Amino acid sequence: MVLNILDKAKRKEELSIEEIVELLSITDADELNALYDTAYFIKESYVGKVAYFRGLIECSNLCIKDCYYCGIRRSNKNVERFQMDEEEIFKEALWAYEAEYGSCVIQSGERQDEAYISMIERVVKRISEATKGELGITLSLGEQTEEVYKRWRDAGAHRYLLRIETTNPKLFAKIHPEDHSMEVRKECLAALRRTGYQVGTGVMMGLPGQTMEDLAKDILFLKDIDIDMVGMGPYIPHSDTPMGLEVPAYTDKQKKQALTLGLKMIAVTRIVLRDINIAAATALQALEYTGREQGLKCGANVIMPNLTVTELRPKYQLYNDKPCIDENSAMCRGCLSGRIKGIGEEVGFNERGDSQHYQNRIKD
């Protein structure tokens, strides 16, 4: 049955939710390999064997949100808070440009105050002007008003990642406080689309109580809202969070299971959505050293090397055992480049790597 579903996917036929659930439920090793091979075939056909680098700048761990799973949640008193200034953010972005990265990602905890909004606006404009618009700028700065999204878009940002984490309303309510709303998040995604961004979202896999049907519905949600890019990763507990207190540190077996689920989600998302950009999340490497390369072999085509100043990296841990926190930007570039070439792929240096789905969408 699994091979029949994969053949159907290769024929570009749409899969039912039952078929997606069946693919996500695969445990047989041969069937898993067939799934990954099919996803890689579709990836190669639609977006090529190229991994695009997005230099990640984690510019602040200050956050007004209090999500139950996140290590930088507002109520975590064990975090030493920081905020990079404009000059630091600009220097990291310029480093990405000079290192031939096609894009950078500016990410932080969530803030909605005017001082922060204006600072982001200024630094994005400065980066865009200094690189003559050649360096792609992705923002991952949470829920904002449509007016704020437009200000940042006008300043030079062109991609935005806002993860929904889960589309199951009960599960969403279970992992967030009462003042967090799935409907607000959906409206933000719609506002980003109206404002002209390449829009990205994503989910966590392996949340307590989550089912394969939940994940299948998540994938269909991505398709329904016509998403351009996806950033998703396995749930890994953080010991200083309410959810982390309920789930002990993963055993080696649990790490393997979490990694496999993450890889299956990448593969099935590639099969269903075909021409979007999919990131191989750093969390995959937290579960296994070669996790990100495995993600590329299962259908991902984006990698986010960390550019954050080495001394700040330990302060920006959304989950336990985050990798590469003791490295610097140059080490990340050299290490990842070699590892990607080792699996037979190219690094898209000096390329923004815009979503093929987005390019096709704006033509229509």
Kinemage of the C-alpha trace (Angstrom):
@kinemage 1
@onewidth
@group {chain A} dominant
@subgroup {mainchain}
@vectorlist {calphas} color= white
{ca met a 1} P 0.000 0.000 0.000
{ca val a 2} L 2.812 2.438 0.890
{ca leu a 3} L 4.552 1.897 -2.448
{ca asn a 4} L 1.260 2.498 -4.255
{ca ile a 5} L 0.863 5.811 -2.432
{ca leu a 6} L 4.412 6.819 -3.331
{ca asp a 7} L 3.831 5.902 -6.978
{ca lys a 8} L 0.707 8.046 -6.889
{ca ala a 9} L 2.777 10.948 -5.539
{ca lys a 10} L 5.332 10.533 -8.317
{ca arg a 11} L 2.460 10.818 -10.802
{ca lys a 12} L 1.672 14.202 -9.216
{ca glu a 13} L -1.695 13.005 -7.913
{ca glu a 14} L -3.045 14.510 -4.707
{ca leu a 15} L -2.944 12.352 -1.597
{ca ser a 16} L -5.866 11.920 0.784
{ca ile a 17} L -5.510 12.562 4.498
{ca glu a 18} L -5.667 8.802 5.066
{ca glu a 19} L -2.751 8.287 2.674
{ca ile a 20} L -0.738 11.041 4.370
{ca val a 21} L -1.387 9.426 7.762
{ca glu a 22} L -0.204 6.090 6.364
{ca leu a 23} L 3.065 7.625 5.154
{ca leu a 24} L 3.653 9.319 8.508
{ca ser a 25} L 2.974 6.011 10.276
{ca ile a 26} L 5.667 4.044 8.414
{ca thr a 27} L 7.967 1.995 10.662
{ca asp a 28} L 9.386 -0.561 8.215
{ca ala a 29} L 12.977 0.296 7.254
{ca asp a 30} L 12.543 -0.467 3.537
{ca glu a 31} L 9.354 1.575 3.358
{ca leu a 32} L 11.083 4.448 5.165
{ca asn a 33} L 13.875 4.423 2.614
{ca ala a 34} L 11.306 4.387 -0.192
{ca leu a 35} L 9.579 7.402 1.390
{ca tyr a 36} L 12.839 9.338 1.698
{ca asp a 37} L 13.896 8.417 -1.847
{ca thr a 38} L 10.574 9.605 -3.253
{ca ala a 39} L 10.808 12.889 -1.362
{ca tyr a 40} L 14.353 13.412 -2.622
{ca phe a 41} L 13.278 12.627 -6.186
{ca ile a 42} L 10.527 15.252 -5.941
{ca lys a 43} L 12.901 17.742 -4.326
{ca glu a 44} L 15.447 17.258 -7.108
{ca ser a 45} L 12.727 17.618 -9.748
{ca tyr a 46} L 11.278 20.847 -8.351
{ca val a 47} L 14.026 22.717 -6.474
{ca gly a 48} L 17.267 20.898 -7.318
{ca lys a 49} L 20.085 19.462 -5.203
{ca val a 50} L 21.078 22.817 -3.727
{ca ala a 51} L 21.090 23.809 -0.049
{ca tyr a 52} L 20.574 27.514 0.550
{ca phe a 53} L 22.203 29.114 3.584
{ca arg a 54} L 20.269 31.531 5.793
{ca gly a 55} L 22.651 33.071 8.322
{ca leu a 56} L 20.750 33.090 11.624
{ca ile a 57} L 21.051 36.154 13.886
{ca glu a 58} L 19.364 35.566 17.254
{ca cys a 59} L 19.268 39.205 18.240
{ca ser a 60} L 17.323 39.077 21.515
{ca asn a 61} L 15.878 36.606 24.015
{ca leu a 62} L 13.473 39.138 25.539
{ca cys a 63} L 9.931 37.885 25.013
{ca ile a 64} L 6.420 38.983 25.989
{ca lys a 65} L 5.023 35.493 25.288
{ca asp a 66} L 4.889 32.682 27.820
{ca cys a 67} L 4.579 29.508 25.703
{ca tyr a 68} L 4.779 26.419 27.898
{ca tyr a 69} L 7.444 24.701 25.743
{ca cys a 70} L 9.904 27.529 25.101
{ca gly a 71} L 13.161 28.107 26.980
{ca ile a 72} L 13.036 31.912 26.585
{ca arg a 73} L 9.416 32.231 27.738
{ca arg a 74} L 8.669 35.348 29.754
{ca ser a 75} L 8.357 33.530 33.092
{ca asn a 76} L 11.700 31.712 32.893
{ca lys a 77} L 13.798 33.463 35.543
{ca asn a 78} L 16.865 31.325 34.820
{ca val a 79} L 17.585 33.029 31.488
{ca glu a 80} L 20.101 35.858 31.303
{ca arg a 81} L 18.337 38.278 28.980
{ca phe a 82} L 20.097 40.168 26.186
{ca gln a 83} L 19.376 42.521 23.317
{ca met a 84} L 21.909 43.051 20.534
{ca asp a 85} L 22.193 46.666 19.421
{ca glu a 86} L 21.687 47.785 15.836
{ca glu a 87} L 25.389 47.858 15.067
{ca glu a 88} L 25.863 44.253 16.224
{ca ile a 89} L 22.936 43.009 14.122
{ca phe a 90} L 24.196 44.951 11.109
{ca lys a 91} L 27.718 43.539 11.471
{ca glu a 92} L 26.433 39.957 11.626
{ca ala a 93} L 24.309 40.498 8.510
{ca leu a 94} L 27.233 42.074 6.675
{ca trp a 95} L 29.374 39.077 7.669
{ca ala a 96} L 26.752 36.816 6.050
{ca tyr a 97} L 26.893 38.891 2.874
{ca glu a 98} L 30.683 38.851 2.718
{ca ala a 99} L 30.717 35.102 3.466
{ca glu a 100} L 28.592 34.628 0.316
{ca tyr a 101} L 25.441 33.602 2.155
{ca gly a 102} L 22.459 34.508 0.026
{ca ser a 103} L 20.296 35.451 2.992
{ca cys a 104} L 20.152 36.177 6.696
{ca val a 105} L 17.423 35.532 9.245
{ca ile a 106} L 16.785 37.994 12.069
{ca gln a 107} L 15.074 36.124 14.891
{ca ser a 108} L 14.198 37.048 18.460
{ca gly a 109} L 11.755 36.611 21.267
{ca glu a 110} L 8.531 38.463 20.648
{ca arg a 111} L 8.140 42.181 21.329
{ca gln a 112} L 5.545 44.666 20.120
{ca asp a 113} L 6.804 47.969 21.551
{ca glu a 114} L 7.547 50.866 19.216
{ca ala a 115} L 11.200 51.154 20.245
{ca tyr a 116} L 11.828 47.583 19.121
{ca ile a 117} L 9.716 47.872 15.981
{ca ser a 118} L 11.588 51.013 14.924
{ca met a 119} L 14.973 49.463 15.666
{ca ile a 120} L 14.193 46.476 13.439
{ca glu a 121} L 12.939 48.824 10.733
{ca arg a 122} L 16.161 50.852 10.813
{ca val a 123} L 18.523 47.893 10.825
{ca val a 124} L 16.671 46.102 8.005
{ca lys a 125} L 16.834 49.266 5.897
{ca arg a 126} L 20.531 49.637 6.636
{ca ile a 127} L 21.281 46.016 5.707
{ca ser a 128} L 19.268 46.291 2.510
{ca glu a 129} L 21.015 49.494 1.461
{ca ala a 130} L 24.517 48.263 2.344
{ca thr a 131} L 24.065 45.077 0.287
{ca lys a 132} L 22.136 46.813 -2.538
{ca gly a 133} L 19.209 44.501 -1.876
{ca glu a 134} L 21.307 41.462 -2.788
{ca leu a 135} L 21.217 39.858 0.673
{ca gly a 136} L 17.867 38.242 1.318
{ca ile a 137} L 16.357 39.274 4.658
{ca thr a 138} L 14.037 36.910 6.504
{ca leu a 139} L 12.371 37.982 9.746
{ca ser a 140} L 11.084 35.684 12.476
{ca leu a 141} L 9.798 38.135 15.060
{ca gly a 142} L 6.376 36.828 16.005
{ca glu a 143} L 2.912 38.300 15.888
{ca gln a 144} L 2.672 41.939 14.818
{ca thr a 145} L 0.063 44.199 13.255
{ca glu a 146} L -0.261 44.391 9.489
{ca glu a 147} L 1.059 47.958 9.656
{ca val a 148} L 4.263 46.753 11.349
{ca tyr a 149} L 4.692 43.967 8.801
{ca lys a 150} L 4.355 46.572 6.053
{ca arg a 151} L 6.932 48.868 7.659
{ca trp a 152} L 9.463 46.041 7.827
{ca arg a 153} L 8.612 44.937 4.278
{ca asp a 154} L 9.089 48.491 2.969
{ca ala a 155} L 12.427 48.644 4.788
{ca gly a 156} L 13.717 45.662 2.797
{ca ala a 157} L 12.635 42.387 4.431
{ca his a 158} L 11.070 39.953 2.001
{ca arg a 159} L 10.508 36.690 3.894
{ca tyr a 160} L 8.774 36.083 7.212
{ca leu a 161} L 8.576 32.902 9.285
{ca leu a 162} L 5.755 32.627 11.830
{ca arg a 163} L 5.294 29.098 13.122
{ca ile a 164} L 1.807 28.018 14.124
{ca glu a 165} L 3.255 24.980 16.024
{ca thr a 166} L 0.030 22.943 15.719
{ca thr a 167} L -3.322 23.361 13.975
{ca asn a 168} L -5.187 21.216 16.513
{ca pro a 169} L -7.084 23.813 18.638
{ca lys a 170} L -7.061 21.635 21.777
{ca leu a 171} L -3.350 20.933 21.452
{ca phe a 172} L -2.634 24.611 20.756
{ca ala a 173} L -4.499 25.551 23.940
{ca lys a 174} L -2.612 22.901 25.894
{ca ile a 175} L 0.842 24.270 25.003
{ca his a 176} L 0.025 27.990 25.298
{ca pro a 177} L -1.449 30.251 27.989
{ca glu a 178} L -5.059 31.427 27.597
{ca asp a 179} L -4.061 34.799 26.122
{ca his a 180} L -2.392 33.114 23.119
{ca ser a 181} L -4.756 32.672 20.168
{ca met a 182} L -4.514 30.385 17.155
{ca glu a 183} L -6.904 32.670 15.270
{ca val a 184} L -4.624 35.662 15.849
{ca arg a 185} L -1.723 33.648 14.503
{ca lys a 186} L -3.684 32.649 11.411
{ca glu a 187} L -4.653 36.272 10.818
{ca cys a 188} L -0.998 37.281 11.090
{ca leu a 189} L -0.131 34.741 8.388
{ca ala a 190} L -2.862 36.199 6.193
{ca ala a 191} L -1.576 39.735 6.863
{ca leu a 192} L 1.940 38.697 5.867
{ca arg a 193} L 0.554 37.314 2.614
{ca arg a 194} L -1.339 40.555 1.927
{ca thr a 195} L 1.805 42.576 2.642
{ca gly a 196} L 3.782 40.766 -0.051
{ca tyr a 197} L 6.151 38.558 1.918
{ca gln a 198} L 7.255 35.081 1.050
{ca val a 199} L 5.377 33.501 3.940
{ca gly a 200} L 6.634 30.649 6.078
{ca thr a 201} L 5.162 28.721 8.958
{ca gly a 202} L 5.661 25.336 10.573
{ca val a 203} L 4.818 22.974 13.387
{ca met a 204} L 6.405 20.915 16.140
{ca met a 205} L 6.360 17.157 15.803
{ca gly a 206} L 6.115 14.801 18.763
{ca leu a 207} L 4.172 17.034 21.136
{ca pro a 208} L 2.605 15.114 24.050
{ca gly a 209} L -0.832 13.936 22.928
{ca gln a 210} L -0.211 14.672 19.237
{ca thr a 211} L -1.397 12.073 16.698
{ca met a 212} L -0.363 11.241 13.134
{ca glu a 213} L -3.741 12.569 12.030
{ca asp a 214} L -2.914 15.877 13.725
{ca leu a 215} L 0.325 16.066 11.735
{ca ala a 216} L -1.431 15.112 8.497
{ca lys a 217} L -3.909 17.938 9.078
{ca asp a 218} L -0.971 20.268 9.748
{ca ile a 219} L 0.489 19.419 6.326
{ca leu a 220} L -2.879 19.973 4.647
{ca phe a 221} L -3.163 23.327 6.439
{ca leu a 222} L 0.177 24.349 4.899
{ca lys a 223} L -1.217 23.394 1.504
{ca asp a 224} L -4.564 25.125 2.081
{ca ile a 225} L -2.982 28.481 2.940
{ca asp a 226} L -0.615 28.142 -0.031
{ca ile a 227} L 2.535 28.524 2.051
{ca asp a 228} L 5.867 29.410 0.413
{ca met a 229} L 8.278 27.977 2.959
{ca val a 230} L 8.262 25.746 6.011
{ca gly a 231} L 10.402 25.698 9.137
{ca met a 232} L 9.470 22.889 11.513
{ca gly a 233} L 11.225 20.703 13.997
{ca pro a 234} L 10.842 17.922 16.536
{ca tyr a 235} L 9.658 18.866 19.999
{ca ile a 236} L 12.604 18.738 22.396
{ca pro a 237} L 11.864 19.542 26.052
{ca his a 238} L 13.502 22.445 27.890
{ca ser a 239} L 14.014 21.732 31.583
{ca asp a 240} L 12.975 25.264 32.670
{ca thr a 241} L 9.491 25.094 31.152
{ca pro a 242} L 6.162 23.674 32.377
{ca met a 243} L 6.153 21.079 29.587
{ca gly a 244} L 9.795 20.240 30.182
{ca leu a 245} L 9.059 19.465 33.822
{ca glu a 246} L 6.463 16.914 32.711
{ca val a 247} L 8.713 15.221 30.136
{ca pro a 248} L 12.096 13.925 31.341
{ca ala a 249} L 15.201 14.242 29.159
{ca tyr a 250} L 15.013 12.035 26.090
{ca thr a 251} L 16.670 8.642 26.106
{ca asp a 252} L 18.711 7.628 23.053
{ca lys a 253} L 15.718 5.617 21.850
{ca gln a 254} L 13.406 8.617 22.207
{ca lys a 255} L 15.901 10.814 20.345
{ca lys a 256} L 15.925 8.321 17.477
{ca gln a 257} L 12.127 8.231 17.413
{ca ala a 258} L 11.910 12.040 17.455
{ca leu a 259} L 14.453 12.305 14.637
{ca thr a 260} L 12.633 9.740 12.513
{ca leu a 261} L 9.334 11.574 12.970
{ca gly a 262} L 11.010 14.838 12.010
{ca leu a 263} L 12.468 13.295 8.863
{ca lys a 264} L 9.136 11.720 7.922
{ca met a 265} L 7.421 15.101 8.263
{ca ile a 266} L 9.996 16.740 5.994
{ca ala a 267} L 9.611 13.963 3.432
{ca val a 268} L 5.810 13.952 3.393
{ca thr a 269} L 5.655 17.758 3.337
{ca arg a 270} L 7.972 17.748 0.307
{ca ile a 271} L 5.809 15.115 -1.392
{ca val a 272} L 2.574 17.045 -0.783
{ca leu a 273} L 3.788 20.631 -1.317
{ca arg a 274} L 6.542 19.917 -3.867
{ca asp a 275} L 8.056 23.317 -4.780
{ca ile a 276} L 8.247 25.123 -1.441
{ca asn a 277} L 11.386 25.818 0.591
{ca ile a 278} L 11.817 23.495 3.581
{ca ala a 279} L 14.423 24.080 6.285
{ca ala a 280} L 16.409 21.302 7.925
{ca ala a 281} L 16.027 22.568 11.482
{ca thr a 282} L 18.926 22.791 13.916
{ca ala a 283} L 16.824 20.688 16.305
{ca leu a 284} L 17.479 17.689 14.027
{ca gln a 285} L 21.179 17.987 14.851
{ca ala a 286} L 20.344 18.172 18.554
{ca leu a 287} L 18.954 14.644 18.192
{ca glu a 288} L 21.772 13.283 16.024
{ca tyr a 289} L 24.954 14.945 14.768
{ca thr a 290} L 24.104 14.332 11.101
{ca gly a 291} L 20.424 15.234 11.581
{ca arg a 292} L 20.481 18.260 9.309
{ca glu a 293} L 22.156 16.398 6.467
{ca gln a 294} L 19.567 13.647 6.858
{ca gly a 295} L 16.915 16.353 6.610
{ca leu a 296} L 18.368 17.466 3.272
{ca lys a 297} L 18.334 13.864 2.022
{ca cys a 298} L 14.648 13.623 2.991
{ca gly a 299} L 13.577 16.712 1.066
{ca ala a 300} L 14.737 19.861 2.865
{ca asn a 301} L 16.669 22.502 0.884
{ca val a 302} L 17.478 25.236 3.418
{ca ile a 303} L 20.051 25.287 6.242
{ca met a 304} L 20.387 28.038 8.849
{ca pro a 305} L 23.989 28.347 10.090
{ca asn a 306} L 24.154 30.329 13.314
{ca leu a 307} L 25.772 33.794 13.132
{ca thr a 308} L 24.963 34.817 16.695
{ca val a 309} L 27.969 35.998 18.700
{ca thr a 310} L 29.414 32.933 20.461
{ca glu a 311} L 29.047 34.323 23.999
{ca leu a 312} L 25.326 35.015 23.437
{ca arg a 313} L 24.419 31.615 22.002
{ca pro a 314} L 23.951 29.807 25.344
{ca lys a 315} L 21.386 32.487 26.304
{ca tyr a 316} L 19.166 31.680 23.320
{ca gln a 317} L 18.128 28.083 23.903
{ca leu a 318} L 14.536 27.273 23.053
{ca tyr a 319} L 15.152 23.613 23.964
{ca asn a 320} L 17.786 21.579 25.815
{ca asp a 321} L 21.081 20.518 24.205
{ca lys a 322} L 21.013 22.995 21.333
{ca pro a 323} L 24.047 22.254 19.108
{ca cys a 324} L 26.836 24.615 17.978
{ca ile a 325} L 26.562 27.016 20.930
{ca asp a 326} L 30.337 27.002 21.406
{ca glu a 327} L 31.195 27.726 17.760
{ca asn a 328} L 31.679 30.974 15.846
{ca ser a 329} L 30.261 31.996 12.467
{ca ala a 330} L 33.304 30.962 10.442
{ca met a 331} L 33.371 27.514 12.079
{ca cys a 332} L 29.692 26.978 11.224
{ca arg a 333} L 30.256 27.985 7.596
{ca gly a 334} L 33.178 25.639 7.059
{ca cys a 335} L 31.662 22.725 8.958
{ca leu a 336} L 28.269 22.819 7.258
{ca ser a 337} L 29.686 23.437 3.784
{ca gly a 338} L 31.850 20.338 4.024
{ca arg a 339} L 29.054 18.203 5.389
{ca ile a 340} L 26.627 19.265 2.653
{ca lys a 341} L 29.149 18.581 -0.105
{ca gly a 342} L 29.744 15.215 1.535
{ca ile a 343} L 26.173 14.134 0.754
{ca gly a 344} L 26.450 15.156 -2.901
{ca glu a 345} L 24.730 18.528 -2.730
{ca glu a 346} L 25.863 22.045 -3.580
{ca val a 347} L 25.662 25.078 -1.330
{ca gly a 348} L 23.853 27.953 -3.047
{ca phe a 349} L 26.450 30.598 -2.238
{ca asn a 350} L 25.550 34.150 -3.335
{ca glu a 351} L 21.981 33.041 -4.063
{ca arg a 352} L 18.932 34.279 -2.171
{ca gly a 353} L 17.229 30.960 -2.869
{ca asp a 354} L 13.742 32.412 -3.084
{ca ser a 355} L 10.919 29.904 -2.847
{ca gln a 356} L 10.121 28.391 -6.245
{ca his a 357} L 6.517 28.207 -5.077
{ca tyr a 358} L 6.529 31.957 -4.416
{ca gln a 359} L 8.054 32.659 -7.837
{ca asn a 360} L 5.335 30.598 -9.487
{ca arg a 361} L 2.628 32.177 -7.332
{ca ile a 362} L 3.457 35.779 -8.245
{ca lys a 363} L 3.538 34.877 -11.951
{ca asp a 364} L -0.080 33.684 -11.861
